[in-house]
Amino acid sequence: MKSINLVFGKEELLMLVEDYYKYDVVGWKNENTLIVRLQDNREIEIKQLLKDDTHVLFNTHGMYYKEFPSDFSKVRAYTSYIVQYAPDLYKEVNLLEQQISELIKNGIEHGNKLDPNKKIRVWFDFNKRAKVIVEDEGIGFGLLQDWNKFSLNRTICLVSQDFEHFADLVAWKGPESNEMDGGNALFAALEYWNGGFIYNGRGNKVVAVRYFPDNPEYKKYI
């Protein structure tokens, strides 16, 4: 059995850890979607996280910038400040606000450990797409390989209707997860941010991009 280490980007497909299933890598659909072929020749899409310090999406030229204290009680206010710059089409009722809120909450809680002396740095713009970069002062998310392995097994399990292993793959749990943490926020993020969801090498900075129907490039990302 084989799986893929995607921690440092698309070019490093290293067979390092063992999975439940056999598959072959076909290629990439977009920045975070890997296509694999199963033993029955079906091709399926699997969400994966990437780290890439040099990715063009980390370019902050022309973006708004704001720093926020690590005050969990003010996350909604921080998010509202950012979203006010977005056109109504991009807000999608409150989906944009929810997803930006998750990025900021994650940085405050898991990155800065709720330390009020640490800052959350946010770059954002809504020029023909929504683009948000969030950086905290923490040690970084170091479990991308583990999450990618879980995502791969979970997706194949669901497609294969493998009920024997399903109970083990309902929700991803990291060392800091608690009983209130379903562990699946990253799946929602990867579905929402269709233009890319990329971490820096340290894992304490993430760029998220979403395209909308008003952009000619939109169909490439759905």
C-alpha positions in Angstrom: 0.0 0.0 0.0 1.2 3.5 -0.6 0.5 7.1 0.2 1.9 10.5 -0.6 3.8 13.1 1.4 2.5 16.4 0.0 3.9 18.5 2.8 6.3 20.5 0.6 4.4 20.9 -2.6 3.3 19.0 -5.6 6.7 18.0 -6.8 7.6 15.9 -3.8 5.3 12.8 -4.1 7.2 10.6 -1.7 5.9 7.2 -0.7 6.5 7.3 3.1 3.5 6.0 5.0 1.1 3.2 4.7 -2.7 3.5 4.0 -5.7 1.2 4.0 -6.0 1.3 0.2 -4.1 0.8 -3.0 -4.2 3.5 -5.7 -2.2 5.2 -8.4 -1.6 8.9 -8.7 -3.1 10.4 -11.9 -2.3 14.1 -11.4 -3.6 17.3 -10.1 -6.9 19.0 -10.9 -6.0 22.2 -9.1 -3.8 23.5 -6.2 -5.4 21.3 -3.5 -7.1 18.5 -5.4 -5.2 15.3 -6.3 -6.7 12.7 -8.7 -6.0 9.1 -8.0 -7.1 5.9 -9.7 -8.5 3.0 -7.6 -8.0 -0.7 -8.2 -11.4 -0.8 -10.1 -10.1 1.9 -12.5 -12.3 4.7 -11.1 -10.7 8.1 -10.8 -11.6 10.1 -7.8 -10.6 13.5 -6.4 -8.9 13.9 -3.0 -8.3 17.1 -1.1 -4.8 17.7 0.1 -2.9 20.4 1.9 0.2 22.0 0.5 3.2 23.9 1.9 5.0 26.2 -0.4 7.0 29.3 0.8 7.5 30.5 -2.8 4.0 30.2 -4.0 2.8 33.2 -6.0 -0.3 33.5 -3.9 1.8 34.7 -1.0 2.5 37.9 -2.9 0.8 40.7 -0.9 1.2 43.5 -3.4 -1.8 45.8 -3.5 -3.5 44.0 -0.6 -5.0 45.6 2.5 -3.2 44.9 5.8 -4.4 44.8 9.4 -3.0 43.5 12.7 -5.3 42.2 15.5 -4.6 41.3 19.1 -5.2 37.6 20.0 -8.6 38.3 21.6 -10.9 35.4 20.8 -14.0 37.4 21.9 -13.4 39.9 19.1 -13.1 37.5 16.2 -16.5 38.5 14.9 -15.5 42.2 15.0 -12.2 41.4 13.2 -14.0 39.4 10.5 -16.7 42.0 10.0 -14.0 44.7 9.5 -12.5 42.6 6.7 -15.7 41.5 5.0 -17.0 45.1 4.7 -14.6 45.5 1.8 -16.1 42.6 -0.1 -18.8 43.0 -2.8 -22.2 41.5 -1.9 -21.8 38.7 -4.5 -18.7 37.5 -2.6 -20.4 37.5 0.8 -22.8 34.7 -0.1 -25.0 35.6 2.8 -22.4 34.9 5.5 -20.2 32.1 4.0 -17.3 34.4 3.4 -17.5 35.7 6.9 -17.6 32.2 8.4 -14.6 31.0 6.5 -12.4 34.1 7.2 -13.5 33.8 10.9 -12.3 30.2 10.9 -8.9 31.3 9.7 -8.6 34.0 12.3 -9.9 31.8 15.2 -7.4 29.1 14.2 -4.5 31.5 14.4 -5.6 32.9 17.7 -6.4 29.6 19.4 -4.0 27.1 17.9 -1.3 29.4 16.7 -1.0 32.1 19.4 -2.5 29.9 22.2 -4.8 32.8 23.1 -1.8 34.9 24.2 -2.9 38.5 24.2 0.6 39.7 23.6 0.8 38.0 20.2 -0.7 39.4 17.1 -2.7 38.0 14.1 -1.6 39.6 10.8 -4.1 39.6 8.0 -3.7 40.7 4.3 -6.8 40.7 2.2 -8.3 42.0 -1.0 -11.5 41.3 -3.1 -10.3 42.3 -6.6 -12.0 39.8 -8.9 -11.7 37.1 -6.2 -11.5 36.8 -2.4 -7.9 36.5 -1.2 -6.9 36.3 2.5 -3.6 35.7 4.1 -3.5 35.0 7.9 -0.3 34.8 9.9 0.1 34.0 13.6 3.2 33.9 15.8 2.9 30.2 16.7 5.2 27.3 15.9 3.1 26.4 12.9 0.8 23.5 11.8 3.2 20.5 11.6 0.6 17.8 10.9 0.0 18.3 7.2 1.3 14.9 6.2 -1.0 13.2 8.8 -4.0 15.2 7.7 -3.3 14.4 4.0 -3.0 10.7 4.8 -6.3 10.9 6.7 -8.0 12.7 3.9 -6.8 10.2 1.3 -8.1 7.2 3.4 -11.3 8.9 4.3 -12.2 9.8 0.7 -11.4 6.3 -0.7 -13.3 4.8 2.2 -16.5 6.8 1.5 -16.3 6.1 -2.3 -15.7 2.4 -1.7 -18.4 2.2 0.9 -15.9 0.5 3.2 -18.0 0.4 6.4 -15.4 -1.7 8.2 -13.0 1.3 8.4 -15.5 4.1 8.3 -15.7 4.5 12.1 -12.0 5.2 12.2 -12.3 8.0 9.6 -15.3 10.0 10.6 -13.3 12.9 12.0 -9.6 13.8 12.0 -8.1 14.4 15.5 -4.8 16.0 16.2 -2.9 16.1 19.5 -4.6 19.3 20.5 -8.2 18.3 19.5 -10.8 18.0 22.2 -14.3 16.4 22.3 -15.8 19.6 21.0 -13.5 19.7 17.9 -14.9 17.7 15.0 -11.5 18.0 13.3 -13.1 18.5 9.9 -12.8 22.3 9.5 -10.0 21.8 7.0 -12.3 19.8 4.7 -14.8 22.7 4.7 -12.0 25.2 4.0 -10.6 23.2 1.1 -14.1 23.0 -0.5 -14.8 26.7 0.0 -11.4 28.2 -1.0 -11.5 26.9 -4.6 -8.5 29.0 -5.8 -6.0 27.6 -3.4 -5.3 27.0 0.3 -1.6 27.0 0.8 0.6 27.0 4.0 4.1 28.5 4.3 7.0 26.2 5.2 6.7 26.9 8.9 3.0 26.3 8.9 2.0 29.5 10.7 0.8 31.4 7.6 -1.9 30.4 5.2 -3.2 32.0 2.0 -6.8 31.3 0.9 -8.4 32.2 -2.4 -11.9 31.9 -3.7 -13.1 32.6 -7.2 -16.7 33.7 -8.0 -18.9 33.6 -11.2 -18.0 37.2 -12.0 -14.4 36.1 -12.8 -13.7 34.7 -16.3 -11.4 32.1 -14.6 -14.1 30.8 -12.4 -14.9 27.6 -14.3 -11.3 26.5 -13.9 -11.8 26.3 -10.1 -15.1 24.5 -9.7 
